[in-house]
């Protein structure tokens, strides 16, 4: 079976990816509602603060504040051609590769923010693993997983990570560009030494 490699526009976007590794972005991400906003925009597409408030069960004032924080961090953007009057439409910024700054370059406060983001993401990842286990049999092929044990150098592990990110970028598209039979799919990858115990 041959897999489509993406359109010319998608391949061009891969080359236009922007790495973000500032503590300010980590701080913007380290909030549960902001993570939910980003997930909603990524899965459902553009929204206003009013439609987001209804979807997420929050008030519009709260949503507007968090949208501004995400905009300042460069994680979402206004869609001028869809916005009019007081109504602003928002979408996630495409082509971001969010990386953590080296721990040695973070202040104690920034390390605390990074740890909070880790905690929030770990809670989400544990829930996703539970769902995968419980729902995989009935997913009609929509849930796939793999675990491996390989022997790598640190440089090879870094190269594997970069290759994975590049592969994701090759297939990345937002809800506006997705074909009708596409669904939003959550993917996770991490590598850690198996000889820690």
C-alpha positions as a Markdown table, in Angstrom:
| # | Residue | x | y | z |
|---|---|---|---|---|
| 1 | Unk | 0.0 | 0.0 | 0.0 |
| 2 | Unk | 1.4 | 3.4 | -0.9 |
| 3 | Unk | 0.9 | 6.3 | 1.5 |
| 4 | Unk | 0.3 | 9.8 | 0.2 |
| 5 | Unk | 3.2 | 12.0 | 1.3 |
| 6 | Unk | 1.2 | 15.2 | 1.6 |
| 7 | Unk | 0.6 | 18.1 | -0.7 |
| 8 | Unk | 3.2 | 20.5 | -2.0 |
| 9 | Unk | 1.8 | 23.1 | 0.5 |
| 10 | Unk | 2.2 | 20.6 | 3.4 |
| 11 | Unk | 5.8 | 19.7 | 2.4 |
| 12 | Unk | 6.6 | 23.5 | 2.1 |
| 13 | Unk | 5.1 | 23.9 | 5.6 |
| 14 | Unk | 7.5 | 21.3 | 7.0 |
| 15 | Unk | 10.4 | 23.4 | 5.9 |
| 16 | Unk | 8.8 | 26.5 | 7.4 |
| 17 | Unk | 8.4 | 25.1 | 10.9 |
| 18 | Unk | 9.5 | 27.4 | 13.7 |
| 19 | Unk | 11.1 | 26.1 | 16.8 |
| 20 | Unk | 9.9 | 27.7 | 20.0 |
| 21 | Unk | 11.9 | 27.2 | 23.1 |
| 22 | Unk | 11.3 | 30.2 | 25.3 |
| 23 | Unk | 10.3 | 30.1 | 29.0 |
| 24 | Unk | 7.4 | 32.5 | 28.2 |
| 25 | Unk | 5.8 | 29.9 | 25.9 |
| 26 | Unk | 6.2 | 27.2 | 28.6 |
| 27 | Unk | 4.5 | 29.6 | 31.1 |
| 28 | Unk | 1.6 | 30.2 | 28.6 |
| 29 | Unk | 1.2 | 26.4 | 28.2 |
| 30 | Unk | 1.3 | 25.6 | 31.9 |
| 31 | Unk | -2.4 | 26.2 | 32.4 |
| 32 | Unk | -5.1 | 23.6 | 32.1 |
| 33 | Unk | -7.6 | 25.8 | 30.4 |
| 34 | Unk | -5.1 | 27.0 | 27.9 |
| 35 | Unk | -4.2 | 23.4 | 27.0 |
| 36 | Unk | -7.9 | 22.7 | 26.5 |
| 37 | Unk | -8.2 | 25.8 | 24.3 |
| 38 | Unk | -5.3 | 24.6 | 22.1 |
| 39 | Unk | -6.7 | 21.1 | 21.9 |
| 40 | Unk | -10.2 | 22.4 | 20.9 |
| 41 | Unk | -8.7 | 24.7 | 18.2 |
| 42 | Unk | -6.5 | 21.9 | 16.9 |
| 43 | Unk | -9.3 | 19.4 | 16.8 |
| 44 | Unk | -12.3 | 21.5 | 15.8 |
| 45 | Unk | -10.8 | 24.4 | 14.0 |
| 46 | Unk | -11.2 | 28.2 | 14.4 |
| 47 | Unk | -13.5 | 29.6 | 17.1 |
| 48 | Unk | -14.5 | 32.8 | 18.8 |
| 49 | Unk | -14.3 | 33.3 | 22.6 |
| 50 | Unk | -18.1 | 32.8 | 22.6 |
| 51 | Unk | -18.0 | 29.5 | 20.9 |
| 52 | Unk | -15.0 | 28.3 | 22.9 |
| 53 | Unk | -16.8 | 29.4 | 26.2 |
| 54 | Unk | -19.8 | 27.3 | 25.2 |
| 55 | Unk | -17.7 | 24.3 | 24.2 |
| 56 | Unk | -15.5 | 24.4 | 27.2 |
| 57 | Unk | -18.0 | 25.4 | 29.8 |
| 58 | Unk | -16.3 | 28.7 | 30.7 |
| 59 | Unk | -17.4 | 32.3 | 30.6 |
| 60 | Unk | -16.3 | 34.6 | 27.7 |
| 61 | Unk | -14.3 | 36.9 | 30.0 |
| 62 | Unk | -12.2 | 34.1 | 31.2 |
| 63 | Unk | -11.7 | 32.7 | 27.7 |
| 64 | Unk | -10.8 | 36.2 | 26.3 |
| 65 | Unk | -8.1 | 36.6 | 28.9 |
| 66 | Unk | -6.6 | 33.1 | 28.2 |
| 67 | Unk | -6.8 | 33.7 | 24.4 |
| 68 | Unk | -4.8 | 36.9 | 24.8 |
| 69 | Unk | -2.1 | 35.0 | 26.8 |
| 70 | Unk | -1.9 | 32.4 | 24.1 |
| 71 | Unk | -1.7 | 35.1 | 21.4 |
| 72 | Unk | 1.1 | 36.9 | 23.3 |
| 73 | Unk | 3.0 | 33.6 | 23.4 |
| 74 | Unk | 2.6 | 33.1 | 19.7 |
| 75 | Unk | 0.5 | 29.9 | 20.0 |
| 76 | Unk | -2.7 | 31.2 | 18.5 |
| 77 | Unk | -3.5 | 33.9 | 15.9 |
| 78 | Unk | -6.5 | 36.0 | 14.9 |
| 79 | Unk | -8.0 | 35.3 | 11.5 |
| 80 | Unk | -8.6 | 38.9 | 10.2 |
| 81 | Unk | -10.7 | 37.8 | 7.2 |
| 82 | Unk | -13.2 | 36.0 | 9.4 |
| 83 | Unk | -13.3 | 38.6 | 12.2 |
| 84 | Unk | -15.6 | 41.5 | 12.2 |
| 85 | Unk | -16.6 | 44.2 | 14.7 |
| 86 | Unk | -16.0 | 42.9 | 18.2 |
| 87 | Unk | -16.0 | 39.2 | 17.1 |
| 88 | Unk | -12.5 | 37.7 | 16.7 |
| 89 | Unk | -11.9 | 34.3 | 15.3 |
| 90 | Unk | -8.9 | 32.4 | 16.6 |
| 91 | Unk | -6.8 | 29.4 | 15.3 |
| 92 | Unk | -3.7 | 27.6 | 16.4 |
| 93 | Unk | -0.5 | 28.8 | 14.8 |
| 94 | Unk | 0.7 | 26.1 | 12.4 |
| 95 | Unk | 4.3 | 24.9 | 12.1 |
| 96 | Unk | 5.4 | 25.3 | 15.7 |
| 97 | Unk | 7.9 | 22.9 | 17.1 |
| 98 | Unk | 7.8 | 23.6 | 20.9 |
| 99 | Unk | 10.9 | 22.5 | 22.7 |
| 100 | Unk | 12.0 | 23.1 | 26.2 |
| 101 | Unk | 15.0 | 25.3 | 26.9 |
| 102 | Unk | 17.9 | 23.4 | 28.5 |
| 103 | Unk | 17.2 | 23.0 | 32.3 |
| 104 | Unk | 20.5 | 24.8 | 33.1 |
| 105 | Unk | 19.2 | 27.9 | 31.4 |
| 106 | Unk | 16.0 | 28.1 | 33.4 |
| 107 | Unk | 15.5 | 30.1 | 36.6 |
| 108 | Unk | 14.0 | 28.3 | 39.6 |
| 109 | Unk | 10.6 | 29.9 | 38.8 |
| 110 | Unk | 10.8 | 28.7 | 35.2 |
| 111 | Unk | 11.7 | 25.2 | 36.3 |
| 112 | Unk | 8.6 | 25.2 | 38.5 |
| 113 | Unk | 6.5 | 26.3 | 35.5 |
| 114 | Unk | 8.1 | 23.5 | 33.4 |
| 115 | Unk | 7.3 | 21.0 | 36.2 |
| 116 | Unk | 3.6 | 22.1 | 36.3 |
| 117 | Unk | 3.4 | 21.7 | 32.5 |
| 118 | Unk | 4.9 | 18.2 | 32.9 |
| 119 | Unk | 2.3 | 17.4 | 35.6 |
| 120 | Unk | -0.6 | 18.6 | 33.4 |
| 121 | Unk | 0.6 | 16.7 | 30.4 |
| 122 | Unk | 1.3 | 13.5 | 32.4 |
| 123 | Unk | -2.3 | 13.6 | 33.7 |
| 124 | Unk | -3.5 | 13.9 | 30.1 |
| 125 | Unk | -1.2 | 11.1 | 28.9 |
| 126 | Unk | -2.3 | 8.7 | 31.6 |
| 127 | Unk | -5.9 | 9.3 | 30.7 |
| 128 | Unk | -5.1 | 8.8 | 27.0 |
| 129 | Unk | -3.4 | 5.5 | 27.9 |
| 130 | Unk | -6.4 | 4.4 | 29.8 |
| 131 | Unk | -8.7 | 5.2 | 26.9 |
| 132 | Unk | -6.4 | 3.4 | 24.5 |
| 133 | Unk | -6.5 | 0.2 | 26.6 |
| 134 | Unk | -10.3 | 0.4 | 27.1 |
| 135 | Unk | -11.4 | 1.5 | 23.7 |
| 136 | Unk | -8.8 | 0.0 | 21.2 |
| 137 | Unk | -10.8 | -3.1 | 20.4 |
| 138 | Unk | -13.9 | -1.1 | 19.3 |
| 139 | Unk | -11.9 | 1.7 | 17.6 |
| 140 | Unk | -12.3 | 0.2 | 14.1 |
| 141 | Unk | -8.6 | 0.7 | 13.5 |
| 142 | Unk | -8.5 | 4.3 | 14.6 |
| 143 | Unk | -6.2 | 3.5 | 17.6 |
| 144 | Unk | -2.7 | 2.3 | 16.9 |
| 145 | Unk | 0.2 | 1.8 | 19.2 |
| 146 | Unk | 3.7 | 0.5 | 19.5 |
| 147 | Unk | 6.3 | -0.1 | 22.2 |
| 148 | Unk | 10.0 | -0.9 | 21.5 |
| 149 | Unk | 13.3 | -1.5 | 23.2 |
| 150 | Unk | 16.3 | -0.4 | 21.3 |
| 151 | Unk | 19.9 | 0.4 | 22.2 |
| 152 | Unk | 20.8 | 4.0 | 21.2 |
| 153 | Unk | 23.5 | 6.6 | 21.9 |
| 154 | Unk | 22.3 | 9.9 | 23.2 |
| 155 | Unk | 22.9 | 11.4 | 19.7 |
| 156 | Unk | 20.9 | 8.6 | 18.1 |
| 157 | Unk | 18.0 | 9.2 | 20.6 |
| 158 | Unk | 18.1 | 13.0 | 19.7 |
| 159 | Unk | 18.1 | 12.1 | 16.0 |
| 160 | Unk | 15.2 | 9.7 | 16.4 |
| 161 | Unk | 13.3 | 12.4 | 18.2 |
| 162 | Unk | 14.0 | 14.9 | 15.4 |
| 163 | Unk | 13.0 | 12.4 | 12.7 |
| 164 | Unk | 9.7 | 11.7 | 14.6 |
| 165 | Unk | 9.0 | 15.5 | 14.7 |
| 166 | Unk | 9.8 | 15.8 | 11.0 |
| 167 | Unk | 7.4 | 12.9 | 10.2 |
| 168 | Unk | 4.6 | 14.5 | 12.2 |
| 169 | Unk | 5.2 | 17.7 | 10.3 |
| 170 | Unk | 4.9 | 15.9 | 7.0 |
| 171 | Unk | 1.4 | 14.6 | 7.9 |
| 172 | Unk | 0.3 | 17.7 | 9.9 |
| 173 | Unk | -2.7 | 19.7 | 8.8 |
| 174 | Unk | -5.4 | 21.6 | 10.6 |
| 175 | Unk | -9.1 | 20.8 | 10.5 |
| 176 | Unk | -9.7 | 23.3 | 7.7 |
| 177 | Unk | -7.4 | 21.4 | 5.3 |
| 178 | Unk | -8.3 | 17.9 | 6.4 |
| 179 | Unk | -10.4 | 15.7 | 4.1 |
| 180 | Unk | -14.0 | 14.8 | 5.2 |
| 181 | Unk | -13.0 | 11.4 | 6.4 |
| 182 | Unk | -10.1 | 12.7 | 8.6 |
| 183 | Unk | -10.3 | 12.7 | 12.4 |
| 184 | Unk | -8.2 | 14.6 | 15.0 |
| 185 | Unk | -5.7 | 12.0 | 16.3 |
| 186 | Unk | -3.6 | 12.5 | 19.4 |
| 187 | Unk | 0.0 | 11.1 | 19.2 |
| 188 | Unk | 2.6 | 10.8 | 21.9 |
| 189 | Unk | 6.2 | 9.8 | 21.8 |
| 190 | Unk | 8.9 | 9.7 | 24.4 |
| 191 | Unk | 12.1 | 7.8 | 25.0 |
| 192 | Unk | 13.8 | 7.0 | 28.3 |
| 193 | Unk | 16.5 | 4.7 | 29.5 |
| 194 | Unk | 15.3 | 1.2 | 30.4 |
| 195 | Unk | 18.1 | 0.6 | 32.8 |
| 196 | Unk | 17.1 | 3.1 | 35.5 |
| 197 | Unk | 16.0 | 0.4 | 38.0 |
